[in-house]
Amino acid sequence: EVQIALDGNQLATFHTMHVSNPLLFLSAPVITSEGELEFELAPDTAGVSRVSFQLLADAGTGAAVDPTKETYNFTIVAAPVNSAPAFRLPWRAACVDGGSEC
């Protein structure tokens, strides 16, 4: 949860309700105190995650508004990266057929 001070004494709180694919993230999606979406993808991963946030505002009263009224849903899509394959052969590689040339 992140609280943001609005006009006057009003506070707004963003609460993460659901992340459908948490393994997609090294750092889960959050709304920062500046109101920006922030997250970090896990390395070498691709996929889709649906994220839900609720916004609670106290209208300057100090008491949160019913959180079930406003839910914001969006989808984060991490596209696969076409990386060159990488591998190493053991230092003593041998041919399967036993010949001197492979």
Buried (B, 14 or more C-beta within 10 A) or exposed (E): EBEBEEEEEBBBBBBBEEBEBEEBBEEBBBBEEEEEEEBEBBEEBEBEBEBBBBBBBBBEEEEBBEBEEEEEEEEBEBEEEEEEEEEEEEEEEEEEEEEEEE
